[in-house]
Amino acid sequence: MFGFLVDPSLMAEWFGISHILEARPGGTFRVEVSQGNVAIGVFTEVTPYRRVAFTWGWESADAALAELKPGASRVENDFHPQDVGSLLRLTHTGLPKKLENIHAERWALYLGRLEVRLRESTHARGQRMQTKTIRQTVIFKATPIEVYHMLMDSRKHRSLSGEEAKISTKVGGAFTAWGSHISGINLVLKPGERIVQAWRATGWWPDYYSIAILSCRGSARARSCASRRSACLPTAIAVIIADGLRPTGRRCERSLRPAGSANELGRESKPTRLSASSADSFAAR
């Protein structure tokens, strides 16, 4: 359900006709719910798979709706795992008394649409995605900040992959890479230290994201050591990506390597290890 509240293309399937969603605290929430009626606020909390909250008010020609100014109320969405499926609890506070009924009726309508959309997905029909986690550590002859920019700068990333890349450098910003094959949202960005992204590929279930984490630190043997973990990847995809990480790492190292060391390649510390894992606590790891 998380993706349907932070991804404009997914939200369009159940709620609103145009969307600007900058899914980070302080980021813009702007949805044209119906013709001429625009809900406006800011995201106040975005915790993947657990909680999404934003302020809410109206820009509208409807005098009654217009009394609720942009950002004047608050919508909280909490996700609770159940034995079968998940419970979404939506709480809308700060509404004027005369607008409570219309908002309750409309939220019931839209959440009904969301339920139908989720039931239509393969995931919602009772199948469980079989996943794996990939872990890999690579030594680069480059500083941690150089490795960071190689992955987060669109132009440099294109030289790494050989494919088109459009990468936001903001938390909550969207990215695409390898043409349009990979897309997602930046969750944590600490230049020279850490990148955490909600990450998906074309052909995956529409509401499914894996979590990709890259941590970088200085190394005594080289200028930086990058550790990459992709959590909750579909099993078949994990095997393909695990095989592909090594050459990608070497291409990155070649692009970063100082002049005069053309015969030196990055060295991987260990073969990739696959194991089942959950991404629930990724931010703390």
N, C-alpha and C positions, 0 to 999 in steps of 0.2 A: 504493500500500500504506500510505502514511503515515496516511491517514484511518482505516484499519481498526485502528490501534493507539492512536489518541487520541480518537476520536469514539465515545461509548457506544453510539449506535444502530447504528453500523457494526460495532463489536466484537461486539455481540450476535448478529450474523449468522454468526459462526464460533467464538466463544469466550465461555463464561460465560452466566449467566442474569440477573444484575443487576450494574450497573457504576456506580462513582463514579470518574471520571477527570478530574483537574485537571492538564491537560497542561502543566506548567511545572516547572522545578527546585524541589523542595520540596513540590510539589502532591501531593495524595492519589491513590494507586492502590489501589482496593479493588474486587475482582471476586469475586462468589459464583460459583465455577467449577461447582460442583454443589451439590445440596441440603445445606446445613449445612457446606460446605467453602469458606471464604472466604480468598482470597489477598490479603494486605495489605502495602503498602509505600509508598514515595514515589517520584515521578519524580526522577531525578538529572540527566537530560539530555534535551532535546527540540530537535532540529535538523531543521526541516521537510525531508522528502524524503531525509534522510541517516541520521539516527540517533535512536532512542528507547530510553532506558534507565531502569530502575526497580528498586528493591529489592523483595524478595519473601519472604514467610513465610506461615504458616498460622494461622488461627483455626478450629479443627476439633475435633469429638468423636473423630476418629480419632487415637489416641494416637501413632502413628508420624508422621503429618503434623504434629501439634501440637508435636513436638520441634523443628521448624523454626519459630522464633518470627518474628512479623511483622518484615519488614525484614532478616532475617538472611542472605539470599542476594541475588544480583544477576542481573537479566536484561538483556542488551544486544541490541538489534535494529539491524543495520546494513544499509542499502540500497545496492546496487551496480548501476548501469546496465549492461545487457548489449546486445549487438547486437539481440537480440529480447527484449523484456521487461526484467525486473529480477531480481536475486538478493537474497533476504533471508537474512542470516546471523544466526541466533539463538544466543546463547551464554549459558548459565545456569551461574554459578559460585557457590561457597560452599555447595554441597549436601552434607549428610552422605552417606557412602558408601552406606548402606542405602536412601536415597531417590533415588539417581541413576537407577536403571533405571525406576522408575515415572514420574519426571519426563520422562525421555527418551521413553518410550512415549507419554505424554500429549501432549507437545509435537509429536511426529510426527503424532498423530491430529489435533490442532487445526490444525497448519500444512497438513495435507492438506485440511481443510475450507476454510481460507482460500484455498488454490489453486483449489479448485472454485468458490468464490464469485467469485474474480477472473476465472476463465475464463467465468463466466456473464455478466459485464458486457460491454457493447459495446466498451469500451476494450481488454479482455483478448482479444477475438476478433481482434485484429490491426489494427483501425482506429486511426488517430492523430488525436487532437483537433486541429483547425485553430484556432489562437489568434492573437490580436492583443494589443497593449499600448496602452492609452489614457494619454496624458499631458496634463495641463491645469494652468494656473496662474491663480489668481483673487486679486484684491485685495479685502480686506474692511476696513470701517471698524470694526475691533474688535481687541482684543489677541489674541496667539496663544493665551493660556490660555482666553479666551472662545470662540474657535473650537474648541479642543480639547473643552471641556465641552459645547458645542452638539452635537457628534457622539457623545460618550461618555456623556452623561447621558440616561437613558431618557426622562424626561419632556420634556426639551428637544428630543431627537431626534424625538419624536412631533409636536411643534409644527412642526418642520422639514418632515417628510414627510407629515404628515396621517394616518399609519398607525401601528399599534401597534408598539412597540419595547421589547425587554428586553435590556439591554446590561450585561454584567459589566464592572467597572472593574479587573479583575485580569488579569495576564498568565496565559494558559492558560485563562481563563474564556470561556464561550460567549456568543454574542449572536444575537438575531434582530431583523430590522427589516423595514419595509414589510409589516406583518402577519407572516406566517411565510414570505414569499417569499424572504427573504435570511437566511442563517445562516452561522455560522462560529466561529472561535476567535481570540482576541487573542494575537498573537505578540510584539509589542514595544509598550510603552506608556511614553512619556516626556511627561508633562503639559506642554502648551504648545510641544512640539517635534515629536513624531513618533508616528504610529499605524501599526502594521503588523498586518494581519489576514489569516488564511486565510479565504477568502470564496467562498460558492457560492449558487446560486439553485435553486429547485425545478425539477425537470425535467432537471438536469444528470446526467451519469454519477455513480453513487453514490460513487465513490472519487475524484472530481475536485474540486480546489479551485484557485481563482485566488489571487493575492496582491494585496491592496490596500494601498497605502502613501500616507500623507498626512504631508507635512513642512510645518511652519509656522514662519515667522520674521518679525521686525519689518521694516517697510518705511518708507522715507522719504516715499513718496507717500501712505501710509495707515497704519493702525495694525498691520496684519499682511498677510502674503502667504502664501497656502496653495497648495502644489503637490501635486497628487494624481496618482498613477499606479496603474493597475490592470493587473497583468501576467498574461499567459497566460489571457485571457478567451476563451471560444469565439467564433469570428469573428462569427457572426450576432448574438450578444449584445453584442459590443463596439460594433457600429454603433448598436444601440438605446441603449446606455448613454451613448455619446459624445454622442448627440443630447440625452439627458436630463440630462447633468451641468450644463449652463448654467442652466436654470431652477431646478434644485435649489440651485445656488450662490447665485442671486439670493434665493431664499426664506430661505436661511441668513443672507445679508447683511441682509435686512430685519429678521429676528428679532434680530440683534445690533446694528443701527444705533442710535446714541444718539438720544434725543428731539430733535426740532427739525430733522432732516435727512431728512424723509420723501421728498423729491424726488431724493435722491442714491442711485444704484445702484452696486453693485460693478462693476468693469471687468475683463474678461478680457484677459490680455496678448496671447494668440495663439489662433488656432483650434486645436481639438483635433487632434493628430497621431496617426495610427495606424501602428504598425510592429511587425514580429515581434520578440519578445524572450523571454529565459529569465528565470525568477524565482529561479534557484539561489542567487544572491549578494545577495538583496534586503536582508539585514540589514546589509550593509556599505555600502550605497549611501545 
